[in-house]
């Protein structure tokens, strides 16, 4: 399985490939392929142009994302009570926070909290689970920002957690 959105860092481009010798998997996938008429034209144009991307550029993008991932994961795991594993093959991580409800915490950050005239936005992870109450203490955080911005966001998150838990 491969996709342009992952390989070329083209968020939202829903074009990719799947290769399999399994006839049942192929038949099931073809049903989905035929139900979805086609990806948008602009996505097709971007995907085709991406095939000519020089290897050096792809390597530099890959190296940059490895650095961003390391920055975010190491920074999160240094914050007291926060834990996240190292994601493999994603531009985000799901982190466990020391709060009762990340939906309330995320809303509080946006509506009431500011540190040095800035706040953070995160996606509560409960919406990614089908089991009720799963992910109530987790958030999804992307590492698509520059390292400097991720470092600032980590400081803001730590300050927000300190203040939120002392309310």
N, C-alpha and C positions, 0 to 999 in steps of 0.2 A: 504494500500500500504506500502510495506517495501522493503528495499534494503540493500545488504551487504555493498555497498559503503558508505552508511550513518551509519548504525547500528554499523559496525565494523571499520569505518574510513579506508576503503579500496578503495581509489580513483581509478576509472577506472574499478572496478569489476562490470560488468553489469548483476548482478544476483539478483533477488528479488521475491517478491510475491505480488499478488493482489487478494483480496477476495471480492466477491460481490454476492448479490442475484439478481442483475439486469441482466436479460438475454441479453438485448441489449448491455450493457457494456461488458459482458463476450464474446459475439460473436465478437464485434469489437476488443477486446484485443486479442482474439485467432487468428484473421487474422494477427495481427502484430507478434504474437509469432511464427506462422507457416511460416511467410515470413523470419524471422531471424533464420537461421538454428540452431545455438546453441552458447552459450558463449564459449570463448576459453577454452581449457582444463585446463590451469594453473589457470584461474579464478574459474573453477569448483572445482579444488583441494583446492584452498585457501578458497573458500566458505564453503566447507565441513569441513575443519579443524577448521574454525572459530566457528562452532557450539559448540565446546568443550571449548570455551573461558570462564574462570572463571568469575563469576559475579563481584567479587572485582576488577578485571582488567577493566571491562567495566565501572564500577562506577568511577574508577580513571581517565579513558580517558574522560568520560562525564564531570567530574568536571574540568578537565584541559581545555576542550574546552569552558566551561562556563566562566572560568577565562580569557581565551584568547579573547573571544567575548567582555567581559566587558572592558578589557584593550583597545581593538581597538575602540569600540564604544565610550567609555568615552573620549579617547584620540582624536578621530576625532572631536567630538562635542565640544571640548575645543579649537580647532583651529578656529580663527576668519573667518567667512564666510563659514565654512564647516558644513554640516548637514547630518546625517544618522540616520535612524530608527534602532531599535533593530531587527535583523533578527531572525526568528523563524524556525528552522529546516534546516539551511544551514551553510556552513563553510565559508561564505563570506557575505559581505554587499555591497550595492550600495550607494555610498556617493556623495552628491552634492558638487562640489568644486567652489570656486569663480574665475573661469577662463572662457574665451570665448569659448574655444574648447579643450576638454580633450584629443583628439587625438594629437593635436599640443603640448599640455602640456606634455603628456606622452613621446612623441618623444624627446622633449627638455630635459626632465629629463635624458633620456638614452644617448643622444648625447652630451649635453652641460653642464649639471649640476652635481656638486659633492659637498658634504659637508662631511668633514673629510674623504676624499677618498672613499666615498660611495654615491650611489644614490638609487632610488627606481624604481620598475617596477610595472605598474598597467594596467588593461584592460579598455580602454575607453568603456563606457556603451552603446554608440550609436549602436553598433553592436548587442545588445541584443533586440533592438526595431525594429518593422516593420514600424512604422510611421517615416517618414523622419524628421530629426532635433530633435527627442526625444533623450534624454540622452546625448546631446552634452556637458552638464556641469556636467556629472556624470562619476564615475569610479567604477569598481568592484574590491574590495580588499578582499583577502582571509585572514583568521586568522588561517592558518595552521602552522605558525612559532611559536617558543618559545616566551613567553611573553617578554623576554629581547630583542629579535630581533624585535618584534612588537613595543616596546617602542622606539628603535633606529629609526625604519622606520617612526614613527610618528614625531619625531624631524626632520628628513630629509624632510618629506613632508611639514612640516610647513616652514622650511627654503626655500624650493623650491618655495612654493607659494609666499612667501615674495619677493624673487628675481625675479620670473617670472612676477609678477604684477607690478614691478618697472622698467621693461625694457622700 
